[in-house]
Amino acid sequence: FAVLVFAAIAYHNLGSKRGAPLASSLSILANEASSHKPLKVIVMAGQSNMEGYGTIEGSKPGTLRTIVSNPSTRKDFAEATDGHGKWVVRDDVIVSTVDQGGRFGSLTAGFGFNSGHIGIELGFGIRLADRLGERVLLIKANWGGQSLGARFRPPSAVVKRGNPQGKKLVKLPDGRKCGVRFKDILDTVRDVLGRLGEIVPNYDKAAGYELVAFEWHQGWN
């Protein structure tokens, strides 16, 4: 419940250029293709599990390479490759992440906490774009090892229950106080949305963008 409230609050603070409703990451958003539709934007926030610590290469069981090579599992993960031993590159899914120095580009293996790892963005982005039949933008605003009740603390929780963990609070533009990472999520999304012409190839400014979902993935804390 707390995560759902957090998602709703963050979405309210961000707003939407097209007035899109909040949607679950599991919702079917659309099933039509059009070059004149607003760019679908999904905010992917969270801790280390959202950053992505899944190892890509290596012979150790559990790496992406062994999974796509193993006869018993490769069929289920074939979409991660181009069919010729290389990792697929999806130009219909653009990823922007706070990790790797603010890296952005077409979805492929390597958008985890560093370029040797993946997070849920790989499978999620591929399946979502296939379902929608149109281009999407995934904004990853994630920082590992920080509590949802402290660094990510929303302003409503500060008002109702204070700051029991005693972590630093910062002010939003409207004066409300929140956890540092809560504000960082908002600032990250605003920054990316303000640079769509740079981040998204051939971005259709006339069609605009639409914030359609907020996804939270927890970590250890």
HELIX and SHEET records of a PDB file:
HELIX    1   1 ALA A    2  LEU A   14  1                                  13    
HELIX    2   2 SER A   48  GLU A   51  1                                   4    
HELIX    3   3 LEU A   64  SER A   69  1                                   6    
HELIX    4   4 ALA A   78  ALA A   80  5                                   3    
HELIX    5   5 GLU A  121  LEU A  132  1                                  12    
HELIX    6   6 PRO A  155  ARG A  161  1                                   7    
HELIX    7   7 VAL A  180  LEU A  193  1                                  14    
HELIX    8   8 LEU A  196  ILE A  199  1                                   4    
SHEET    1   A 5 PHE A 104  LEU A 107  0                                        
SHEET    2   A 5 ARG A  90  THR A  97 -1                                        
SHEET    3   A 5 VAL A 136  ASN A 142  1                                        
SHEET    4   A 5 LEU A  39  GLY A  46  1                                        
SHEET    5   A 5 TYR A 209  HIS A 217  1                                        
SHEET    1   B 2 GLY A  54  THR A  55  0                                        
SHEET    2   B 2 HIS A 117  ILE A 118 -1                                        
SHEET    1   C 2 LEU A 169  LYS A 171  0                                        
SHEET    2   C 2 LYS A 177  GLY A 179 -1                                        
END                                                                             
